[in-house]
Every structure is written in structure tokens, then in C-alpha cells.
Amino acid sequence: MMTRPTPVEVPGRVLAGLTGPGAVKAVPRGALPRLAREIRDVLIEKVCATGGHLGPNLGMVELTIALHRVFESPRDAIIFDIGHQAYVHKLLTGRFRDFDGLRQQGGLSGYPSRTESVHDLVENSHASTALSYADGLAKARRLSSATDRAVVAVIGDGALTGGMAWEALNNLGAAPDRPVIVVVNDNGRSYAPTTGSLAAHLGGLRRKADSVPPPGNFFTELGFAYLGPVDGHDVTAVEESLRRARDLGRPVVVHTVTVKGKGYESAERDEADCLHAVGVVDPATGRPSTPSGASWTSVFGGELAALAAERDDVVAITASMLRPTGLHRMREKFPDRVFDVGIAEQHAVTSAAGLAMGGLHPVVAIYATFLNRAFDQVLMDVALHRLPVTFVLDRAGVTGPDGPSHHGMWDLSMLSAVPGLRIAAPRDTVQLAEQLREAVDTADGPTALRLAKAAAGAPIPALARMDGLDVLHRTRSGPLDVLLVPAGPLAAAALEAAVFLEDQGLGVTVADPRWVLPVNPALPAHAARHRLVVTVEDALRTGGMGTALAQACQDQAVPTPVITLGLPTAFVPQGPRGTLLAEAGLDGPGITAAVLAAHPDRRPSPARPASTFAAMSRGRDDHH
């Protein structure tokens, strides 16, 4: 049995004196409301200054305090799903004084991080995974006779809509020798209100008396004991339920009911997403401190709504990301033609296949990093059937402060293997509108558009369109030394490099392929007229656009060497998008240095420190 520390009086501020979860147990019960207020004050102050997930953590304060008063981390495993609700956990496990660096380059991660603390077991920033981790960990503890160590999985009602969560519940409920404690943090929403029959069922449970589990309780039917619903903002009530759950020694669901954004009026009033994820905002109002320009997401949302007004066969699907992917604009005008399926990317893609089979053109708007989960469905359920489904990949490439799990850097390498899939990378919002229409006009197979997490820059006009390629720059009366082939918004960096290279006496062509995969058949012919080709993509440097172009040149016996610039095969850390791109050599000076180092004339390159990412990935890829 775990021993409880003797309560001690805590003068002044409570939070500042907590050095770890053991100290949380020693806080007198009468001081807990003060501790909760201090945590909320810190969250509002710090997250409004750095950006991050504010609403979810404001709703987790008392629940997290109770978890650390009942369980002994890290001896007992506490796994948070999704990890963005773990800020309070970070504060209570000795990271209070580091919180100014939240989501900053070199600072605290916005998710649990194994390198930060022994109390962070799982770096889970994708949803619906915690129950499967807990299932495996409980099996391991049973096999090693460590059954006195609790396994606790904290999962939101939104994350419970994911398929992995249902698969894990199916296994856990049938295994009485795996006493996993599943804490359901039920606030009725993920980004937006939780959808589907599970949401309705949880609503029914919330309306039942605490002491009598109602007939038909989903969790008890699966084999779990059920405790709740419990007021998730009452530390004492949550503690009592967690202790009962531990004493039962079997799989248990503790159903806690919380309010997203609790204690911050701006968040509680925000019906759109309860200030779920914010940039830098004014803490007095919860609104952005400085206005930002139009984002790629907002422009896409407007263009899709306009396209839907013209074509009644256009429908849209999202996986619990209606507003973050811009689909709310279409939803406002055509509510019957926009489907939020919950955190269920695999289901979203195959449901889109069914819509396409029914004669419609579905647009699946999803974060690029989350599409990783549905690769099999893209390949076998959509592409194999040559169905007209358009995937709009939001936050493609480097995303910035959300870190390794959220950079959308694997999509080009992954999707390049899908037969018949055409992938566009708009360089500006003019091309976004044009290519979205081209994608929806495609009837013989799937298409995809990559959108960056950034403000949309100024339009970049083409000098000419030749064979489907947009020529953005051509050195007047100069030799055909270098062909730069940028993907999407990296066209601006390529144009900057072109100016630098011309100052070095090189003739430069910048050609935007627009549709980056498969390779435009005309592009190898353009490559053959130059002495060097350099591709630039905000994705892995292997397996993407550059690799495909190099292969196409080899197939057509084009002798021009192809240098591929991109992101390393590594987990890229958090940091500002511009900084991370520069460190990967994907800005104007980086492209210039790469060209001068590789060009046959070997002109001297400007002084520039070695890229951190280059060291991680052992340099660029050279294709000859």
C-alpha cells in the first residue's frame, strides 16, 4: 500500500512550492482550491503569452490534482490522451519554473515528453492511443509480477471516438487480470462538440444517478466496472472515485464530467472551440494580440464554400477538425453536405470512398500528420478503385511550435507510392483556388493539395506556363546553369536564391511544377537543358518530389545531376517555422549555398553555419 505524506501548512503561494507530485499529496485539503486557482492563473498568463492548448488544460486542473494525490508517479503510470491536456501535469511534476518556455524552441514541449521528465511516459500528441498503451503496459506488469503498480489512462470523450480506443476497450473489458483504470474526461467536445452515438450515450450517463449504473451502460456491457459520473472539478469526489477504482483490482471506467475552459470567462463563452488552441492572445479578452494576415486554411475554406455553391456534388469530410481545417465556412452554408466523423481518420477516408461511389466528389480536409493513420485507406479503399476523392492536407511541412508529431513532413514520401494519386502544392492563394478547382474537376482518381501552416503571402505571378509548368524566373541572356524546382510556398525562397545566384554569375531558371507528383513528363526535358537541377520541398528529402524527378531523369537518360533539398529523416523539434526551414537549408541563403557547393564550376559559397538538420541526416541527397 502507498503511504500518504503528512499534510503540512503551505504559506503564501502553493504552486511555487511544489517540487514534484509527492508534494501535491502533502498539500492540505483546505489549500486545494487555492492551488487550483493558482494553476489557472499560470495557465492563462503563460499560454496566452506563448500560445498553446488553453481550454483543455483549464478543464483538467482539479482532475490532475486528484490523479497525483491518489497515484504515485512514475511508479504508477499515468498516460494522457491526447497529450495536449497535460499542462497541469507538467506544472505538478516540477516544471513550473520552466513554463515560460512552453512550445518555444529549446523549451518545454506542448505535449508529454520523455526527455523532459520521468513522469511523461508516452509522447502522445495523436489521439486515441492511451488505452492501447495501457493495455500493453498492464500485460507487461502482470507478466513481471508488478501488479501493485497502477496503470491509469486519461482520455477525453472526443478521443474516445477514435477506432483505436474502441479496439482497446474491446480487449481491456474482456481481461479482468488487466486492472487498467480508464479516466474519461467528458467535457462534451474535442475541438467542437463531440459527435455520434457515443456522445449521446455519455450524455445519457451524465443524466443518471451516480449510485446506480443505468441499464445498457456501454462500458459495463464491455466488462468494465463503472464509477460516475463524477464532478471533475471536485478534487475530493474525484479522489474518492479513483481510490475505489484502484481497490476494485479490475478494469474500471471513472467517468468525470468537466467544463472545457473552466475558470476563464473568455474560454467558457467561446462556443466555437473554447479557446482550444491559441496563438499569442490578450489574456483580458482571449483574442489575438496582433492581427495576422489571411491563412492558407481560411483562404481554402472560403474557396471551397464558393465551389460548393456552384456544384451540388461537392461534399466535405473532417475528423473532428471542422474549424481548424476551414470547413466551418461550408458548414454554415451547406450543413447537410459537411460531415464531421469524430477523431476517426480511417473511417473518414473510406466513408469518402463510399460518397464517391455514390456519385459525389468528397473533399477530405485533414492535417497532413493525421493522414498518416489512414494510408491503407487512401491506398486500398480510394486509389485502388480510382475514386475521385480530394484530400486537402492542412499544416503540410514544418508547422512550428507543436513539434515532432505535428510537422506534416511524411505525406509526400508516403503518398508518392499511391498509384494514380496526383498531388498539388500551391505556391500562393491564387494557385490554391485554381488547383482546388482542378482537383474537384478530376473524375478518374484521387487528388491531394498541400497547405502550409502560415500566413498566405503575396501572389507570385508566372512569367509563362509551359507544358503545365509555371516559369517564375529566367535569367535574361544567360546560360542555363541551374534549374530550381520548388514545391508550393517554397517558391519564394527559390526566387530569393535565384537573385543571389545571378550575383555569382550563374544563369537560373525557377520552375514551379504546380502538380508535384507524379512528375510532369515535360520536367526531365527542361532538366536536360541545364547543368544542375535542385529541388526544394517542405517534406522529407527522400521519397518525395526530388526523388521522383531524379528517377524520371534517369529513366529518360538525362545526365543532369539532381540535388534534393528537404527535411531530414529525423524527428524535427519545435520552433518557429521560418527558423526550422532555415536550419534545414530551405531558405534563400540555404538554397544558394547548396547550389554553389554542387555546381560543376564549384563557385565559392557564402559563409553560413552548418545546418543542424544536415548533421542529423548526413547531408543532402545527390542524384546523378
PyMOL commands that set and color helices and strands:
alter all, ss='L'
color gray80, all
select helices_A, chain A and resi 15-17+21-25+29-50+55-58+61-70+83-85+87-92+96-101+130-143+159-161+163-172+197-206+218-221+235-248+265-269+296-310+328-333+335-337+345-357+368-383+411-415+429-441+488-503+523-528+545-555+577-583+588-598+612-617
alter helices_A, ss='H'
color red, helices_A
select strands_A, chain A and resi 52-53+77-81+151-156+180-186+225-231+252-257+277-278+281-282+287-288+314-318+338-340+361-367+390-394+422-424+447-450+464-466+469-474+482-486+508-512+515-517+532-540+562-567+621-623
alter strands_A, ss='S'
color yellow, strands_A
deselect
rebuild
show_as cartoon
